[in-house]
C-alpha cells in the first residue's frame, strides 16, 4: 500500500525520513549532515521519485523508488494524487 507523505503528521514524516537516512548502508560515504540527507529524501518524496510503502502484513513502512513499485499500484496511486 502506498501512502501519500502529505497524510503523515510532520513529526511522523520527519521520524520516518531520519530513520531511513540513518540506516546501515545508506550513507555510502556521504558526509552530509543529517538535516541535509533528510531534506534530499524529502525532495525525492515531493517529486514522487520515491514513495512511502506500508506493508500491512508486517506493519513495516519503507521507502521505495517509483521504478520498483508495481505498475498497477503506481498508476492507481498517481491517479488518486491528481
C-alpha positions in Angstrom: 0.0 0.0 0.0 1.4 3.4 -1.0 0.9 6.2 1.5 0.9 9.9 0.4 3.5 11.7 2.5 1.1 14.6 2.9 -1.1 12.4 5.1 1.5 12.0 7.7 1.9 14.3 10.6 5.1 16.4 10.1 6.8 14.8 13.2 5.9 11.3 11.9 7.3 12.1 8.5 10.5 13.6 10.0 11.0 10.4 12.1 10.5 8.2 9.1 12.9 10.1 7.0 15.5 10.3 9.8 15.2 6.5 10.3 15.7 5.9 6.6 18.8 8.1 6.2 20.5 6.7 9.3 20.0 3.0 8.5 23.2 0.9 8.0 24.4 1.1 4.4 22.5 4.3 3.4 25.3 6.8 3.8 27.6 5.3 1.1 30.4 7.5 2.3 28.2 10.6 2.2 29.4 13.1 4.8 26.3 15.4 4.5 24.6 16.3 7.7 21.5 14.5 8.9 19.4 17.6 8.0 20.8 17.7 4.5 20.2 14.0 3.9 16.6 14.3 5.2 16.0 17.3 3.0 17.3 15.4 0.0 15.0 12.5 0.6 12.1 14.9 1.3 12.6 16.5 -2.2 12.5 13.0 -3.7 9.2 12.3 -2.0 7.8 15.7 -3.2 8.8 14.8 -6.8 7.3 11.3 -6.3 10.7 9.8 -7.3 10.4 7.7 -4.1 7.2 6.6 -2.3 6.2 5.5 1.2 5.2 1.9 1.2 3.2 0.4 4.1 3.3 -3.3 4.4 0.0 -4.3 6.2 1.1 -7.9 6.8 4.1 -6.8 8.9 3.2 -3.3 9.9 6.5 -2.0 8.5 7.0 1.1 6.5 9.7 1.6 3.9 10.7 3.9 1.1 10.8 2.7 -2.5 12.0 4.1 -5.8 9.0 4.6 -8.0 10.6 2.2 -10.6 10.5 -0.6 -8.1 6.7 -0.2 -7.4 4.4 -2.5 -9.4 3.0 -0.5 -12.4 -0.7 -1.1 -11.5 -0.1 0.1 -7.9 1.8 3.1 -9.0 -0.8 4.1 -11.6 -3.6 3.9 -9.1 -1.6 5.9 -6.6 -0.7 8.6 -9.1 -4.3 8.8 -10.3 -5.5 9.3 -6.7 -2.9 12.1 -6.3 -4.2 14.2 -9.3 
